[in-house]
């Protein structure tokens, strides 16, 4: 058993991983000088090999993804429906290198974060 665990750990350490987490924050978390009650909805964004992956849990409704360039122009977008939890992907492999803004719009909240390609 120890050998199997050791082998799995070595494979995880040696396998190349280029995925990077996009730090997304919920907009409007302050209200009248105090913190709002946190949402039960969880949003996690990753970027790997030209694909943005958004994992949403504890949410039912429409998910809209927008990628903005430095001029605040939409360079890519995707729309999907989630029921309870789900994943939305967007291929941006043809997008030139640079810094972009990812915006995730749910029915009840907006999340955004910076993405470097």
Buried (B, 14 or more C-beta within 10 A) or exposed (E): EEEEEEEEEEEEEEEEEEEEEBEBEBEEEEEEEEEEEEBEBEBBBBBEEEEBBBBBBEBBEEBBBBBBBEEEEEBBEBEBEBEEEBEBEBEBEEBEEEEBBBBBBBEEBBBBBEBEE
